[in-house]
């Protein structure tokens, strides 16, 4: 099993997959929003706690975060800090190095996808088991997880 993340300034989404890149199976998904009226350090602590709960429920061997594209007009410091908390926690709790990938790296690591990186979302529409995750909140987390699955 593998997990993929997409971080938002106000929280994060995760998708847990099993199987292979050509035959993925959705195990779990979630979209979690940061608590309101908390200090930023308290919010980061909350992220760590939520991730711990996901780890108790699912045992995965690979993890990936779809990170901010280098050419993005609006770069979010909050998003990067949440990414850092997730990477640190996975390393501390599971000795797991969490990868970060941009679209071109997702394209490279999803072996059967041959179109341009900007069309990487087609992986979801071309795979029956993933089509339900072709939504703004789960799309990039799903692609990050697929990139961690074995080829076959």
C-alpha positions in Angstrom: 0.0 0.0 0.0 1.0 3.6 -0.7 -0.3 7.0 0.3 -0.4 10.2 -1.7 -0.9 13.7 -0.4 -2.0 17.1 -1.8 -1.5 19.9 0.7 -3.7 23.0 0.7 -3.0 26.2 2.8 -6.1 25.2 4.9 -5.4 21.4 5.3 -4.6 18.3 3.2 -6.0 15.5 1.3 -4.7 11.9 1.2 -5.4 8.8 -0.8 -4.3 5.3 0.1 -3.9 2.9 -2.8 -3.0 -0.8 -3.2 -2.1 -2.9 -6.2 -0.1 -1.8 -9.2 0.0 1.3 -11.5 -2.1 -0.6 -14.1 -4.5 -2.1 -11.6 -4.8 0.3 -8.6 -7.3 -0.2 -5.8 -8.6 2.6 -3.6 -8.2 1.7 0.1 -9.0 5.0 1.7 -9.2 8.8 1.1 -9.7 11.8 3.2 -9.8 15.6 3.1 -8.9 17.2 6.4 -9.2 20.9 7.2 -7.1 22.7 9.8 -8.9 23.6 13.0 -10.2 27.2 13.2 -9.1 29.6 15.8 -5.8 27.8 16.6 -2.3 29.2 16.5 -0.2 28.1 13.5 2.0 25.8 15.7 -1.1 24.2 17.1 -2.4 23.6 13.6 0.9 21.9 12.6 0.7 19.8 15.7 -2.9 18.8 14.6 -1.5 17.7 11.2 0.9 15.5 12.9 -1.8 14.0 15.1 -4.1 13.3 12.1 -1.3 11.6 10.2 -0.7 9.4 13.2 -4.3 8.3 13.1 -4.0 7.4 9.4 -0.8 5.4 10.2 -2.7 3.4 12.8 -5.3 2.4 10.3 -3.2 1.8 7.2 0.3 0.3 6.8 2.0 1.7 3.7 5.4 1.2 2.2 5.5 4.3 0.0 4.5 8.0 0.3 4.5 11.0 -2.0 3.4 14.6 -1.9 2.3 16.5 -5.0 4.2 19.6 -4.3 4.0 23.2 -5.6 5.0 23.6 -9.2 8.2 25.8 -9.6 6.4 28.2 -11.9 3.3 28.6 -9.6 2.3 32.3 -9.3 1.2 31.9 -5.7 3.5 29.9 -3.5 2.2 29.1 -0.1 4.5 29.1 2.9 1.8 27.3 4.9 1.6 24.6 2.4 5.3 24.0 2.5 5.3 23.9 6.3 2.5 21.3 6.3 4.5 19.3 3.7 7.6 19.4 6.0 5.6 18.2 9.0 4.3 15.2 7.0 7.7 14.4 5.7 9.3 14.6 9.2 6.5 12.5 10.8 6.7 9.7 8.3 10.4 9.6 8.7 10.2 9.6 12.5 7.3 7.2 12.9 8.0 4.8 10.0 11.6 5.5 8.8 9.8 6.2 5.5 11.2 8.9 3.1 8.3 10.7 1.6 8.9 11.8 -2.0 7.8 15.1 -3.4 6.9 15.4 -7.1 5.8 18.0 -9.6 3.7 17.1 -12.6 6.7 16.3 -14.9 8.0 13.9 -12.2 4.6 12.3 -11.9 4.6 11.7 -15.6 8.1 10.2 -15.5 7.1 7.8 -12.7 3.7 6.7 -14.0 5.1 4.4 -16.6 2.1 3.8 -18.9 1.4 7.5 -19.3 2.8 8.9 -22.5 1.0 12.3 -23.1 2.5 15.6 -22.0 2.7 16.2 -18.2 0.0 18.9 -18.3 -2.5 16.1 -19.2 -1.4 13.8 -16.3 -5.0 13.9 -14.9 -6.0 11.6 -17.8 -4.5 8.8 -15.8 -7.6 9.1 -13.5 -10.2 9.2 -16.3 -8.5 6.2 -18.1 -8.6 4.0 -14.9 -12.0 2.9 -13.8 -11.1 2.4 -10.2 -9.7 5.9 -10.0 -12.3 7.9 -11.9 -14.2 8.8 -8.7 -11.1 10.6 -7.4 -10.9 12.9 -10.5 -12.0 15.9 -8.3 -10.1 19.0 -7.3 -9.7 17.8 -3.7 -8.3 14.3 -4.6 -6.8 14.5 -8.1 -3.2 15.3 -7.2 -3.1 13.2 -4.1 -4.2 10.2 -6.2 -1.6 10.9 -8.9 1.1 11.1 -6.2 0.0 7.7 -4.8 -0.1 6.1 -8.3 3.5 7.3 -8.8 4.5 5.2 -5.8 2.8 2.0 -6.8 4.9 -0.7 -8.5 4.6 -0.9 -12.3 3.2 -4.5 -12.4 
